[in-house]
Amino acid sequence: MTDTDLHPWKNTPGGPEGRGAAPPSVVRADGLNLTFQTNDGPVHALKEVDLSVAKGEFVSFIGPSGCGKTTFLRCVAGLETPTGGTLTVNDMSPDEARRARAYGYVFQAAGLYPWRTIGGNIRLPLEIMGFPAAEKKRRVAETLKLVDLDGFEKKFPWQLSGGMQQRASIARALSFDADLLLMDEPFGALDEIVRDRLNEELLALWDRTGKTMLFVTHSIPEAVYLSTKIVVMSPRPGRISDVIDSPLPRERPLDIRDSREFIEIAHRVREGLRAGMDAV
C-alpha cells in the first residue's frame, strides 16, 4: 500500500473525476424503509429515505436519539435488512458489499482486543482476509503512520489514551483499504479538546486518502466542521428532514467555526432539528 495506493487523489472534491464531472454514487438509497415488529406494535425506524452519496464526500448524519442515524449506517453495512425501497453500495447490495469488504466500520467504543497489541488489533482483519505475512506487516506500518501512531505497534490498548485508542480503531478500519468508511459517533465519549484534535486529524486523513465517509454525530459543530454534506434526521418515524451541501472550503482550520458561513450552517442544522422535533 504505497502513498499512491492510499492517496489516489488529493484536494479534489468529489473524487478522481475532478470538479467538472459528476462522480458516481457510492451509497444510494431510494424510498428506503425499515420497520421493526415489537410487542407494542410496529416501529418505523426509517421511512422513505432518499439519499445519494458521491465518491469522496464526507457526509454527517445528525439528529436526536431514535431518528435512524445508526440504523441507516447498519443498513449500509448489511447489518440490518430494509423492509422497503432500495439501497446500493458501490452498485452492489449491502450484503454483497459486506462480502466484498467494501467498507470499514468504526464504532463509538474503540473495540480493541485487550490481549492484542495495537499492531495485532490492526492486523486482525488482514488475518481474517488471508493477506500474506509481508503484506500484513506493510499495511499495519502504513496505517499506523497514517493515523500518527507510528512506534506504538507493540503497545497494548490499556497503555494508550482514549483518543489514541480511537485512532487505532480507525487504522484497523483502514487497513484493508476499503473506499468507504462508516463511523458511528467515534469521538462521542471523548473530551472536547481531544475531540477537536481528532476532528482535525480526521479531515487531514480524509484529504490524503480520498475515502468516502459516512459519519454519525450528535454534535452540530462537529457535523458542520467535518462535512461536505449534512443530513438532518428527525424521529418517529426516522426520516431525512434536510440535506445541506456545505459551502465551506476543503481546508478548514478550527477557527473557521467563528466564521459567518459556519454559524449560518449551524443555525440551519439547529432549525432543522427543532422543526423535526416539533413535527413529532
Phi, psi and omega in degrees: 000090181281176177300325178293321178299317184282330188236066185295338175207160183210142176058030179233095181304134177094354173107191188291344179291340176089184188289330188275344186255152176275112183290153180289158178282127173276318176233132178222125177241132178230114179058037186288130178231145172215119180239126175264137175267124180235172178297336180266007181112180183290143175243120182272093182289323177221138180223120173049053179274121175242124182200139174233129180244120182276159178301131177086359179283154170247107186247121177257142176249125182226144180169170180291165177302138178088010182267357175100009181300302181293324179300319178297316178301319180293327174294316177301322182280356182076018180267344172230148181253116178300152178258000178190160181081187181232151179213126177234149177232112186052044179064018175244162170291157178304322178296317178295319179296322178296316180294331179276002183052049185278355183214157167249151185234128177242124184263173179297317173272141184300326175065033178275141178285121187294337181272356177255146173292171177299316176299320179294323177294317180293327182285341188306308179298330178291324176295316180297323182277353176079031177293146175298156185303315182296322180291321177300314181299317182293316182293321177299314180298317181295316183287327174300317179294322183297325181258016176062041174240022177302128181099355181254012185303323186266002176282158175261157183308321183293346179272358182248152175290168179300319179295319179292324176297320179292324176297323176295322177297320177295319178300319178299318180292334180272347193299327181262012168062040173291149182283341186243132178240122178258126186230115185255093181048053186293338183248010187297331184266003185262155178289164191297321182293315178296320180298317177302314182297317180291328174298316177299316181294322180293319176298318179295319179296316178300318180295322182285325188262336182073017179293155169269129185243131167245121194229121178264134179208158170258356187263120178296311179301321180296314180299315182291319183295319189275331204264150162270337179216135180243124179256113180266127183241152178232156189265166168049072000274160178293121183208164178272124179259340178197146172233122186245118173274119186284133175271001183293148178295159182296319178274121189227099171293159182301328183286359173295342179293345177268357184283158181296318181299316180299313182297323179294319178295316179300321178296318179296319177299313182299318179295323177295321178294317179295317180297321179295321179289324180294333183279349182287000000 
